[in-house]
Amino acid sequence: MPMAVSPERPRTGITKFTGGRLVKGNQLVEQDLWVSSVTGKILRSQEIFYEHHVVPDDVVDVKGRILAPGFIDVQLNGAFGFDFSTDAADYQKGLERLNRQLVRTGVTSYLPTLPSQGPEVYCKVLRYLGPSGVSRSPFDGSESLGAHCEGPFISPSKKGIHDLQVLQEAINGFSDLEVCYGIENLSSGIISMITGAPEVAGIKSCIPEITRRGIRFAMGHTEVTYEQATEAIEQGATMVTHLFNAMRPLHHRDPGIFGVLGKAKGKERPYYGVIADGIHLHPTTVKIAWNAHPDSFILVTDAMKTVGLPDGVYDWTNGDRWVKKGALLTREGSDTIAGSSATLIECVSNFWTWSHASIPEVIRAVTATPAEMLGLRGRKGTLDADADADLLVLDTQEDASGKRTLKVEQVWKFGVLVHDASNEEFGL
């Protein structure tokens, strides 16, 4: 817990972290970090201390542990019993509970994700899922960075567990997207990302208009070829949703979407999400993906409401039922994988074990890279001055078998301590 400085002087809202290893680019740097709970930002420590002679209210000794930016999950369908696609009377209260529980896992920001739905669902729930804004309290927990609409303009042959009855084409162009998602949701910043299949009728021509509105277009649930994926990138596509899952597989004569990761120019390579829960992809597949283009590699959970719930059978919004066994989630009566039940810190630990990448490289995949993909560089996913003071104190462990684990010890949101694993009575 923080160590208090003299209570007699006026409080400044400033906390100084010392004795830690800070994730800075591709390095772990031993230096102090100053943050403000008043502005919610990381401070320019040299200027604060030496020029303005400010003394912090609290000094936190990190004791050699890692100080990292808060994690960002760009594909989260729900957790802790709450589903973003649920049309519930107490939707706002359910969302608030999820945010307070999710932040304890190290996810300080995320894209609430809606698998394919009909217009009536988007009309009712998207208004709750836009960016949270800076006026919120740190104790509100995890922060939405805007909704991710995964579908319904996807390939029926690669639908996964998406409801075939709600899948659509864009025969009338962008106006079909306006009817589906709602005109106001496409123009007010509520939606941050749309996943679609470029080969679905009308979708490729809609990509420029989608991106013109500041919305990221991701390719996913698709039969797209390498050539079609390249054309979609030229139109403005910048992301691939859960690489390898629900898409045309890699072939030596047709590399498909995976092939665009090998293009010569970096600006032509999209960002791409990878589910490292140990179920969706083989560990070696994850390593191959990362080695293909590490600068665009983003770890995601694709987590469902079953995260944090006991094993059992659960209903979903389209009438399906899921069977949860640990991290494995399948449609009842089949082997079809129905999203994930893993937390992002579990995926991070898995990737660290499988890849033997450095800690900064591992952390980048859930901080700086997703922030850059969303156009939030300098605000999220970094410990640089003037960024939001969303911070994690992480402990590292490695057992005799070589399994590596990162553990969330503390979570700070906008410069305020909101979770302390060593004190069960503290926090949200």
C-alpha positions in Angstrom: 0.0 0.0 0.0 1.1 3.6 -0.5 3.3 5.2 2.2 1.8 8.5 3.3 3.9 11.7 3.4 3.2 14.4 6.0 -0.5 15.0 6.5 0.0 18.6 7.6 0.6 20.1 4.2 -2.1 20.5 1.5 -2.5 17.4 -0.6 -1.6 17.6 -4.3 -3.1 14.3 -5.6 0.4 13.3 -6.7 1.8 9.8 -6.2 5.4 8.8 -6.8 6.3 5.2 -7.8 9.8 4.1 -7.0 11.9 0.9 -6.9 10.2 -0.6 -9.9 11.0 -1.7 -13.4 9.0 0.4 -15.9 8.0 -0.9 -19.3 9.4 1.7 -21.7 9.4 0.6 -25.4 11.3 -2.6 -25.6 13.1 -2.1 -22.3 12.6 -2.4 -18.6 13.9 0.8 -17.1 14.6 1.4 -13.4 13.3 4.9 -12.7 10.6 6.7 -10.8 7.2 7.5 -12.1 4.9 10.3 -11.0 1.1 10.4 -11.5 -1.7 12.8 -10.7 -5.1 11.7 -9.4 -6.4 15.2 -10.1 -5.6 15.2 -13.8 -5.6 11.4 -14.2 -2.3 11.8 -16.1 1.3 10.7 -15.9 3.5 13.6 -15.0 6.8 15.0 -16.2 8.6 14.0 -13.1 11.8 16.0 -13.6 9.8 19.2 -14.2 7.4 18.6 -11.2 10.2 17.9 -8.8 13.1 20.1 -9.8 11.3 23.1 -11.3 8.1 23.3 -9.2 9.5 21.6 -6.1 6.4 19.5 -5.6 6.4 16.8 -3.0 4.2 13.7 -3.6 1.3 12.9 -1.3 2.2 9.2 -1.4 5.3 7.2 -2.3 4.7 3.6 -3.5 7.7 1.3 -3.3 7.2 -1.2 -6.2 9.9 -3.4 -4.7 11.5 -4.6 -7.9 8.2 -5.5 -9.6 7.1 -4.4 -13.0 5.1 -1.2 -13.6 3.2 -1.4 -16.8 0.5 0.4 -18.6 -3.1 -0.9 -18.1 -4.1 -3.6 -20.5 -6.5 -3.0 -23.4 -8.7 -5.8 -24.8 -10.2 -5.0 -28.2 -12.5 -8.0 -28.3 -14.5 -8.7 -25.2 -18.1 -10.1 -25.6 -18.8 -10.1 -21.9 -17.6 -11.4 -18.5 -18.6 -12.2 -15.0 -22.1 -13.2 -16.0 -22.9 -10.1 -18.2 -23.3 -10.2 -21.9 -23.1 -7.0 -24.0 -25.6 -8.5 -26.4 -28.3 -9.0 -23.7 -31.3 -6.8 -23.9 -31.8 -6.6 -20.1 -33.9 -4.1 -18.1 -30.9 -3.6 -15.7 -28.4 -3.3 -18.5 -26.6 -0.3 -17.1 -26.2 -1.9 -13.7 -24.9 -5.1 -15.2 -22.4 -3.1 -17.2 -21.2 -1.2 -14.1 -20.7 -4.5 -12.2 -18.7 -5.9 -15.1 -16.5 -2.8 -15.3 -15.7 -3.0 -11.6 -14.8 -6.7 -11.8 -12.9 -6.5 -15.1 -10.5 -3.9 -13.9 -9.2 -6.3 -11.2 -7.9 -8.6 -14.0 -5.7 -5.7 -15.3 -7.9 -4.6 -18.2 -8.3 -0.9 -17.7 -9.7 -0.2 -21.1 -11.6 -2.3 -23.7 -13.9 -2.5 -26.7 -17.2 -4.0 -25.7 -17.9 -6.4 -28.5 -21.3 -7.5 -30.0 -21.3 -10.6 -32.2 -23.8 -10.5 -35.1 -27.2 -9.2 -34.0 -30.3 -7.8 -35.6 -30.9 -4.0 -35.8 -33.2 -4.1 -32.8 -30.4 -5.2 -30.5 -27.9 -2.6 -31.8 -30.6 0.1 -31.4 -31.1 -0.8 -27.7 -27.6 -1.5 -26.4 -25.0 0.5 -28.4 -26.0 3.7 -26.6 -24.5 2.2 -23.4 -21.2 1.1 -25.0 -19.6 4.3 -26.4 -16.4 5.7 -25.0 -16.7 6.3 -21.3 -15.1 9.7 -21.3 -12.8 11.5 -18.9 -15.4 12.6 -16.4 -15.9 9.1 -15.0 -14.7 8.1 -11.6 -11.6 5.8 -11.4 -13.7 3.6 -9.1 -16.1 3.0 -12.0 -13.5 0.4 -13.1 -12.6 -0.5 -16.7 -13.3 2.1 -19.4 -15.0 1.5 -22.7 -13.1 2.8 -25.7 -16.1 2.4 -27.9 -18.1 -0.6 -29.3 -16.8 -3.3 -31.6 -19.5 -4.6 -33.9 -18.3 -8.1 -35.0 -20.7 -8.8 -37.8 -23.4 -9.2 -39.1 -21.8 -8.5 -42.5 -19.8 -11.7 -42.4 -19.5 -14.9 -44.5 -22.1 -17.5 -43.7 -19.6 -20.3 -44.2 -17.3 -18.8 -41.5 -19.9 -17.7 -39.1 -18.7 -19.8 -36.1 -21.4 -19.4 -33.4 -22.9 -16.3 -35.0 -26.6 -16.6 -35.7 -27.1 -17.4 -39.4 -30.5 -15.7 -39.4 -29.1 -12.2 -38.7 -26.2 -12.2 -41.2 -26.5 -9.6 -43.9 -25.1 -8.3 -47.2 -24.7 -4.6 -48.0 -26.5 -4.6 -51.4 -27.5 -0.9 -51.0 -24.0 0.1 -49.8 -23.4 2.1 -46.6 -27.1 2.8 -46.1 -27.5 -0.9 -45.2 -25.0 -0.4 -42.4 -26.9 2.7 -41.2 -30.1 0.7 -41.1 -28.4 -2.2 -39.2 -26.3 -0.2 -36.6 -28.3 3.0 -36.5 -27.3 6.3 -38.2 -26.5 8.0 -34.9 -24.3 5.1 -33.8 -22.2 5.4 -36.9 -21.8 9.2 -36.7 -21.4 9.9 -32.9 -18.2 8.0 -32.1 -20.1 5.2 -30.3 -18.7 2.5 -32.6 -14.9 2.2 -32.7 -14.5 -0.9 -34.8 -16.5 -3.1 -37.2 -15.5 -6.6 -38.2 -16.8 -7.7 -41.6 -16.0 -10.0 -44.5 -14.7 -7.9 -47.6 -16.1 -10.5 -50.0 -19.7 -10.1 -48.7 -21.7 -8.2 -51.3 -21.2 -4.4 -50.9 -18.9 -4.5 -48.0 -15.6 -3.7 -49.7 -17.1 -0.5 -51.2 -18.2 0.6 -47.7 -14.7 0.5 -46.1 -13.7 4.0 -47.1 -16.8 5.5 -45.6 -16.4 3.4 -42.5 -12.9 4.6 -42.0 -13.7 8.2 -42.9 -15.9 8.3 -39.8 -13.0 7.3 -37.6 -14.1 3.7 -37.3 -11.6 0.9 -37.7 -12.5 -1.8 -40.2 -11.3 -5.3 -39.4 -11.4 -8.4 -41.6 -12.9 -11.4 -39.9 -15.3 -14.4 -40.3 -14.3 -14.4 -43.9 -13.4 -16.5 -47.0 -11.3 -13.6 -48.3 -8.3 -14.5 -50.5 -4.9 -12.9 -50.3 -5.7 -10.7 -53.3 -9.0 -9.7 -51.8 -7.4 -8.9 -48.4 -4.9 -6.8 -50.1 -7.6 -4.8 -51.9 -9.5 -4.3 -48.6 -6.3 -2.9 -47.0 -6.0 -0.5 -50.0 -9.6 0.6 -49.2 -8.7 1.3 -45.6 -8.9 -2.0 -43.6 -6.4 -1.9 -40.8 -7.1 -5.0 -38.6 -7.7 -8.7 -38.7 -10.1 -10.2 -36.1 -8.8 -13.3 -34.3 -6.3 -14.4 -36.9 -6.6 -18.0 -38.2 -10.0 -18.5 -36.5 -13.1 -18.4 -38.7 -11.3 -17.6 -41.9 -9.8 -19.3 -45.0 -6.7 -21.3 -43.8 -3.2 -20.6 -44.9 -2.3 -22.6 -48.1 1.1 -22.7 -49.8 -0.4 -21.4 -53.0 -3.0 -19.0 -51.4 -1.8 -17.6 -48.1 -5.1 -15.8 -47.5 -5.2 -13.1 -44.9 -2.1 -14.4 -43.2 -0.2 -13.6 -46.3 -0.7 -9.8 -45.9 1.5 -9.9 -42.7 4.4 -10.7 -45.0 4.0 -7.7 -47.3 7.2 -5.6 -47.7 5.9 -2.2 -46.6 4.8 -1.9 -43.0 1.9 0.5 -43.8 0.4 -2.3 -45.9 0.4 -4.8 -43.0 -2.7 -4.8 -40.8 -2.8 -5.2 -37.1 -4.2 -8.6 -36.0 -5.8 -10.1 -33.0 -4.7 -13.5 -31.6 -6.5 -15.6 -28.9 -3.7 -17.2 -26.8 -6.0 -19.2 -24.5 -4.4 -22.5 -25.4 -7.6 -23.6 -27.1 -8.3 -21.5 -30.2 -4.7 -21.8 -31.5 -1.8 -24.1 -31.0 1.1 -22.4 -29.2 3.4 -22.8 -32.2 0.7 -21.1 -34.4 0.8 -18.2 -32.0 4.6 -18.0 -32.3 4.4 -18.1 -36.1 1.9 -15.3 -36.1 4.0 -13.2 -33.8 7.2 -13.7 -35.7 5.5 -12.8 -39.0 4.9 -9.2 -37.8 5.4 -8.6 -34.1 4.8 -4.8 -34.3 1.1 -5.5 -35.2 0.5 -8.4 -32.9 -2.4 -7.9 -30.4 -3.5 -10.3 -27.8 -7.3 -10.5 -27.3 -9.6 -12.8 -25.2 -12.8 -13.0 -27.3 -14.2 -13.7 -23.8 -17.8 -14.4 -23.1 -19.9 -13.8 -20.0 -18.6 -17.1 -18.6 -15.3 -15.5 -17.6 -15.3 -15.7 -13.8 -18.2 -18.1 -13.6 -18.1 -21.8 -12.5 -18.1 -24.6 -15.0 -21.6 -25.5 -16.3 -24.1 -24.9 -19.1 -25.2 -21.4 -19.9 -27.8 -19.9 -22.2 -26.9 -17.4 -24.9 -29.0 -14.6 -26.6 -29.7 -16.5 -29.8 -31.1 -19.6 -28.1 -27.9 -21.6 -28.1 -26.5 -23.1 -24.9 -22.8 -23.2 -24.0 -20.8 -25.7 -22.0 -18.0 -24.3 -20.0 -15.1 -26.5 -18.8 -12.3 -24.4 -17.5 -11.2 -22.0 -20.3 -12.9 -24.2 -22.9 -16.3 -23.0 -24.1 -18.3 -24.9 -26.7 -21.8 -25.0 -28.1 -23.8 -27.7 -26.4 -23.9 -30.9 -28.3 -20.9 -30.0 -30.6 -17.2 -29.3 -30.6 -17.7 -25.8 -32.0 -15.7 -23.3 -30.0 -17.9 -20.5 -28.6 -15.5 -17.8 -27.7 -13.3 -17.9 -24.7 -13.4 -18.1 -20.9 -9.9 -16.9 -20.4 -8.8 -13.5 -18.9 -6.3 -11.3 -20.7 -3.7 -11.8 -18.1 -3.9 -15.6 -18.7 -3.4 -15.0 -22.4 -0.5 -12.8 -21.7 1.1 -15.4 -19.4 0.5 -18.1 -22.1 2.1 -16.0 -24.8 5.1 -15.2 -22.6 5.6 -19.0 -21.9 5.2 -20.1 -25.5 7.2 -17.3 -27.3 10.0 -16.6 -24.8 9.6 -13.0 -25.9 10.9 -10.3 -23.6 8.5 -8.9 -21.0 8.3 -5.5 -22.8 7.5 -7.3 -26.0 4.7 -9.3 -24.3 3.3 -6.3 -22.6 3.3 -4.3 -25.8 0.8 -6.7 -27.3 -1.9 -5.6 -24.8 -0.9 -2.0 -24.4 0.9 0.1 -27.0 -0.1 -1.9 -30.0 -3.9 -1.9 -29.5 -3.6 1.7 -28.5 -1.9 2.5 -31.8 -4.4 0.5 -33.7 -7.2 2.6 -32.2 -5.5 5.9 -32.8 -4.8 6.4 -29.1 -1.0 6.5 -29.2 0.3 8.8 -26.4 -2.9 8.6 -24.5 -3.3 4.9 -23.7 -0.9 1.9 -23.6 2.2 3.9 -22.5 4.0 5.2 -19.4 5.0 8.4 -21.2 4.2 11.8 -19.7 0.7 13.2 -20.4 -0.7 9.7 -21.0 -3.7 8.5 -18.9 -2.4 7.1 -15.6 -3.7 3.6 -16.1 -1.1 1.4 -14.4 -0.5 -2.1 -13.3 2.0 -3.5 -10.8 2.9 -7.0 -12.0 4.7 -9.8 -10.3 6.5 -12.5 -12.4 6.8 -16.2 -11.6 8.3 -19.3 -13.4 7.8 -22.9 -12.2 10.1 -25.9 -12.7 8.4 -26.8 -16.0 9.2 -23.4 -17.5 5.6 -22.1 -17.3 5.8 -18.3 -16.9 3.1 -16.3 -15.1 2.4 -12.6 -14.7 0.2 -11.7 -11.7 -1.7 -8.5 -11.2 -0.7 -7.1 -7.8 -2.2 -3.6 -8.1 -4.3 -1.7 -10.6 -4.3 2.1 -10.8 -7.0 3.9 -12.9 -6.4 7.6 -13.7 -3.8 7.8 -10.9 -6.0 6.2 -8.2 -5.4 2.8 -6.7 -8.5 0.7 -7.4 -7.3 -2.8 -6.8 -4.7 -4.3 -4.4 -4.4 -8.1 -4.5 -2.6 -8.1 -1.1 -5.7 -6.5 0.6 -8.9 -8.3 -0.1 -10.9 -5.7 1.8 -9.7 -2.9 -0.5 -10.9 -2.0 -4.0 -13.9 -2.4 -6.2 
